[in-house]
Every structure is written in structure tokens, then in C-alpha cells.
Amino acid sequence: MKKAFTLWFTGMSGAGKSTLSERVAAELRRRGKAVELLDGDEVRTNLNVGLTFSKEDRDLNVRRIAYVCHLLTRNNVWALSAAISPYREMRDHARKQIGSFIEIYVECSLEKLAERDVKGLYKKAMAGEIKNFTGVSDPYEAPVNPEIKVSSQTQTPDESFAAIMKHLEPHL
């Protein structure tokens, strides 16, 4: 039996992390893998209630997700994290703690994200109505060398999904 990995989806709000991670999780399950998906919004609602969007709380959010992913992965469960995780240092911490780690960067420009923003969050953030908004009033540090990089700006979801699965194939 091949070992499980943590697939760490990172990118700005609305880039497509949840969409892609849900699709990858479904495909892994179809192939008989044990899978848990930790979506950033769900984790904040259930595991990290009360955390703000300060740097300290964002770091704590990522530390907690990384710990859960570590536990799952060491027990041969594929863990998929779909959280913004904006700071490179914390993603590096997660990589070191987990070990079997594949970083998937879902890239999209701020302009494109604002253009297709159905919730109007980017517009509010750009108007100063939302503080500490990643990519607007708070930094997003893009990965330097992710194992997988897809672009929701230039690729269809099908193309991005296919690129991810092609990379994962040797591990399955």
C-alpha cells in the first residue's frame, strides 16, 4: 500500500481551492483512498471558532490545520487542506511537521478575483470596509516552489484538475 499525503491547496480567496480540493477528494475516494478534506471556512467555523484575521490568529489557524493533517497522514489518510494560508513561513512549518506534503498553488490575479467576486468581498476590502483582507490590506505570499501550480485565471477547472491528478498519479 502506498503512503498517504497531505495536499495543501493555497491561494487567495476565490481562487478555486475548495472547488479543486473537493474534486480531487472525490477522485481519491473513487480510487479507494481514505480522505479527509479540511476546508478553510469549515475549519474556522468548527475547529477554530473565535480566531480573528490577525497575523497571530492566521498562524494559529494554519498550525492547527497542519497538526490535524499530520495526524491523518501518519495514519494513511489523505488529508486535503484548502485554506488560504497566506504566509510562506507557516506553509513551510506545515511541510516540515507533516512530511508527506504536496503544496498546490491555485494562482489567480487580484484583478480577476475582484472581477468574478460573487460575494463582493474584494470590493468591500478595496473600499476599506473589510480589514486584514488577504491580497488587499494583508499580504499573500505566493509559494516559491510549489509541487503543483495551476491557474484558475488561464485554465478551466477541468484542466487544473487534470494537472493535479497527473502529478499525483505516481503516488496513487
Residue pairs with C-beta under 8 A, 6 or more apart in sequence:
1 76
2 171
2 172
3 76
3 100
3 171
4 33
4 34
4 72
4 73
4 75
4 76
4 77
4 78
4 79
4 100
5 73
5 78
5 79
5 100
5 101
5 102
5 168
5 171
6 69
6 70
6 72
6 73
6 78
6 79
6 80
6 81
6 94
6 98
6 100
6 101
6 102
7 21
7 24
7 78
7 79
7 80
7 81
7 102
7 104
7 168
8 69
8 81
8 85
8 91
8 94
8 95
8 101
8 102
8 103
8 104
9 17
9 20
9 21
9 80
9 81
9 82
9 83
9 104
9 106
10 17
10 83
10 84
10 85
10 86
10 91
10 103
10 104
10 105
10 106
10 143
10 146
11 17
11 84
11 105
11 106
11 107
11 108
11 152
12 84
12 86
12 108
12 110
12 113
12 134
12 135
12 140
13 84
13 113
13 121
13 122
13 133
13 134
13 135
14 108
14 113
14 116
14 117
14 121
14 122
15 106
15 107
15 108
15 113
15 152
16 106
16 108
16 150
16 152
16 157
16 160
17 40
17 82
17 83
17 84
17 106
18 39
18 40
18 41
18 82
19 157
20 82
20 104
20 106
20 150
20 157
20 160
20 161
20 164
21 37
21 39
21 80
21 81
21 82
22 37
23 157
23 161
24 80
24 161
24 164
24 165
24 168
25 35
25 37
25 78
25 80
27 161
27 165
28 35
28 78
28 172
29 35
31 172
33 78
33 172
34 76
34 77
34 78
35 77
35 78
35 79
35 80
36 72
36 77
36 78
36 79
36 80
37 80
37 82
38 65
38 68
38 69
38 79
38 80
38 81
38 82
38 83
39 82
39 83
40 61
40 65
40 81
40 82
40 83
40 84
40 85
43 61
43 64
43 65
43 83
44 51
44 61
47 64
47 65
47 68
48 60
48 61
48 64
51 57
51 58
51 60
51 61
52 132
53 131
53 132
53 133
53 138
54 132
55 87
55 138
58 85
58 86
58 87
58 90
59 87
59 90
61 83
62 83
62 85
62 87
62 90
62 91
62 93
62 94
63 90
63 93
65 81
65 83
65 85
65 94
66 81
66 90
66 93
66 94
66 97
66 98
67 97
68 79
69 79
69 81
69 94
69 98
70 97
70 98
70 99
72 78
72 79
73 79
73 98
73 99
73 100
79 98
81 94
84 134
84 140
85 91
85 94
86 134
86 135
86 138
86 139
86 140
86 141
87 139
87 141
88 141
88 143
88 144
91 103
91 143
94 101
95 101
95 103
102 147
102 148
102 167
102 168
102 171
103 143
103 146
103 147
103 148
104 146
104 147
104 148
104 149
104 150
104 164
105 142
105 143
105 146
105 148
105 149
105 150
106 150
106 151
106 152
106 160
107 142
107 149
107 150
107 151
107 152
107 153
108 151
108 152
108 153
109 153
110 122
110 135
110 136
112 153
113 122
113 135
114 122
114 123
114 126
117 123
121 130
121 133
122 133
122 136
124 130
124 133
125 133
125 136
125 137
126 136
128 137
130 136
130 137
131 137
132 138
134 140
143 149
147 167
148 163
148 164
148 167
150 159
150 160
150 163
150 164
151 160
152 160
155 163
